[in-house]
Amino acid sequence: MSAARPPHAAHPGTLPVGWLALALFAPPLTGLPRQVMTWMPQPPGTAAGTWTALAVLVVGTTAYAVAGPRR
């Protein structure tokens, strides 16, 4: 019996593309929520962009360590 693959494993680019689409087409926000949502195109050294990137790094690395590579 083969193990069922999580649904996200078949579409690895969905989250980054979806996040970018949300940042480009969502109604304008102000303050910290906007900075977190648009962390990808922000200049290096921006606090919200840096912390969001670090959070994504930690969550992604933890998920990979727990779930393992795609089989």
Secondary structure, DSSP 8 states (H G I E B T S, - for coil): ------GGGG-TTHHHHHHHHHHHHS----SHHHHHHT-TTS-TT-HHHHHHHHHHHHHHHHHHHHH-S--
